[in-house]
């Protein structure tokens, strides 16, 4: 909940770093808030659940475009329009004729001119896996500094792994190969990686080659040759930033936003195809 919403609704805020109280105009305390941790800037609200009587129960059906757009990770109008026919019991959402500018999208999705999209795709699941690593400026709530993304070229399904050090990328790659082999009964035939030092590891390369996996590397500084992974990371970061800005979360909570965004991307990708 946003502090600004409380202030605009007429409530007054009083307290310190140890607690906050939201006070109504006549002096009654509406809510009491305590920090999640002593040094944290996120507060939880002390409330109680009130069960209405049966005579007063009213069902409210909300099918607002703006609410669902934000709730599903700032999903595109095209994907949102397909959800009522692609899912069970999803409400019909009317897309406005003139879609207003979303502040979260405007801040989180600014981009440069794009390259031409590749038209080639693998013919089988796990035949070709793209992967790349992203470093974050702020250490996460659980002390992670990086995340690595894996993209299946056939289905475009994504997986991520959070890392504390770049050197942990080798272990994450081996774990992913084991997951594909054991959980899905699939054999990875090709890896598409860039020239990053976290991937140019003799032990890792020997392990992958020992499994018969072909390693494909892009030319240094030619990001368009590694477009699948680059575009996936940009999409993940855009949506995570949108969620973060909209919910007023601290930057250290990026791990939760990214994990949730990858889940939403995989689900909305299924709905829109």
N, C-alpha and C positions, 0 to 999 in steps of 0.2 A: 504494500500500500504506500502511496506517495504522501509525504508530509505536506506537500503543496495542496493536495486535495482536501486535507483536513482544514488547512488555514483558509482556503477559499470557501469552504462550507460554513465558516463562522466560528470554528473552534479555536481556542487559545492553547498555546503550548508552554508548559512550565516544567523546569527540572534541571538536571545536570547530566554529566556523562554516565552516572550510575542509574538514573531512571528518568522517564519522561511521563508527564500527565497531560492528557487532552481534556480541556475544561470547556464546558458549554457556557453560553452567555450569562446564565443566571448563577454561575459558580459551581454547578454540579460537575463532578469528575466523570467524564464519559468513558475514558480508557486509561489504563496504566500500562506503560511499556518498560521492559527491562532489556539490557543488551544480551545478545546471544553469548558473548564472552566479554570479560571485563574491558578489553582493549578494542572490541569490535564496534563498528558503526551501524550494524544491523540489529534492530530491536524486535522482540516478540511481544505481542499484545496479550495481556491477561484478560480473558473474557470467559464467558460460560455459554453453553449451548442451551437455547430456549426452544422447547418443543411446543408448537402451536396446538390449539385444540382442534378436534376433527372438524368442527363447524367452520373454522376459519382457514382451513387448508386451501390454498389457491395454487394451482400449477401455472407457472409462467414459462412460456416457450420463447426463448430468445434465438433468433436466427439473423443476427446482425452481421453484415459483411465485415465491418471494421473489427468486431470482437473475434470472429473466426480467423481473420487475416493475421491478427497478432497472436491468437492462441496456438496456431499451427506454425509458428516460427516465421511469420511474415511470408506466407506462401503466395505464389503468383495467382492472379485472377483466373487464369486458364485452368490451373490445377484445382483451385477451390470450386470452380464451376462444375467439374466432373465428379466431385465427391458424392453428391446425392444419388447418382446413378451407379457409382462404383462401390459404395459401402452400404451396410445395412442400418436402417433407422437414422441415417444422417439427415438433419433438417435441410429443407430447401432454402438456400441462401441467395437472395436477390443481389446481383452485382450492379452497383450504381452505374448509370449511363456515363457520368463524369466522376471518375475515381479520384478522391482528394489525395493530395500528397501526404504520405505517411512520414512523420518526422524520423522514426526509427529507420525506415528504408532509406530516406534521404541522407542520413548520417552514415549508415552502415554499408551502403551499396555503391558508393562513388567509385568509378572505375575509369581506366584509360581505354583507348581504342583497342578493340579485340582483334585477334588473328582469325583467319579462316578456320572453321571447324573441320576436324578430320572426319572423313566419311567411312573409314575402315573400322571394322569391329571383329573381335574374335568370334569364332563359330561355336565354341563350347565354353561352359562355365569353368572358371579357374584355368583356362588355357593361357591367359595373359593377365598378370597382375601389375598394376601401376602403384608405385608407392613414393611418398615424399615426406619430409620432416619439416615441421613448422616450430620455430622458437617464439616464445612469448616474452614481452618485456617485463611482465609482472609474474612473480612466482605464485602458483595457485594455492588455494586453501590447504591442500594436502602436499605442498612443497614440490609440485611438478613444474618444470620449466619448458617442456617440449611436448608435442604430440606427433605421432606418425600416423598417416592415413594410408589404407590399402583400398584399391578400387578394382573390382572385377570388370574387365573390359567388355564382357558379354552382357551382363545384367546391370552394370554400373552400380551395383550394391557396394556400400562403403563399410569399412571397419576402422576403428581408431584404437591406439594404445597410448597411454600417457607415460612420459619418461621424465626422470629426474636429471639424467645426463645424456649427452649425445651418444656416448658409447653403449647405452642400453638399447640402441636401435638394433644391434645384431641379435640380441636375445629376443626382442619383439618380433623380428622377421622369422626366426626359427620357430617361435611359438605359433605364429600365423601359419606357417607351412605345415606344422603338426596338426593344427586345428582343421585345416582344409583336408588333410589326408585321413584323419581319424574320424572327425565328425561328419564330413560330407563325402568321404570315399573318393576324393578328387586328387588328381596329380597336377601340380602346377608345372607348366611347361616353359613359361617365359616370365622373367621379371623385367619391368621397365623402370629404370632408375636414372637419376642425374649423376653429376660428377661430384656430389657432396662427399666430404671426407668421412662422414659417418657410415657411408655405404662402401667406400673403397677400403675394405678390411680383408686382409689375406685369409684369415681364419673363416670369415663369413663366406668369402668367394669360394674357397675350397669346399666348404660344406655344401653350398648350393650346386656347385659343379659336380660334386660327388653324388648328388641326387639326380643328376641329369638335367638340371634346369638351365636353360639358356639365359644369359644375362645381357640385356640390351641397355646401353647407356646413351644418353643424349649428348650433343656437342656442348661444351661449356658456354654459358651465357646465352644459349638459344632456348629460352623458356618455352617457346611454341612447340618444340619437339617433345616436350614433356607436358603437353597441354592438358591431358586428362587429370593428372594429379594436381597441377597448378590450378586448374579451374575448380577442382573439388575443394581444395584448401581455401580458395577465395570465397566460394559459396558457403562453406562452413563458417568462416570468419565473419562474413557479412551477416548471416542469420544470427550467429552468436552475439554479435555487436548489437543487432536490432533488439534481441531479447534483453540484453544487458541495459541498453539505454532506456527501453520502455519500462522495465521493472525497477530501474534505479539501483541496480546491484553493483557492488564494488568490483573492480577489475580482477581481483584475486579469485573471484568465483567463475572464471572462464572455463574451468574444467567441467562444472555442472552444465553450463550453457552449451558447450561443444558436444558433450555426450548426449544431451537432449536433442540438439539440432540434428546430429547424425541419425538418431532414431526417427525423427520427423521426416528428414529427407528420404530415408529408405521407405517409409510408409507412404508418403505423398508420391514418390516415384511409382510405387505399385498401383496407387489409385489412378494416376494420370495415364497409365499404359493399359 
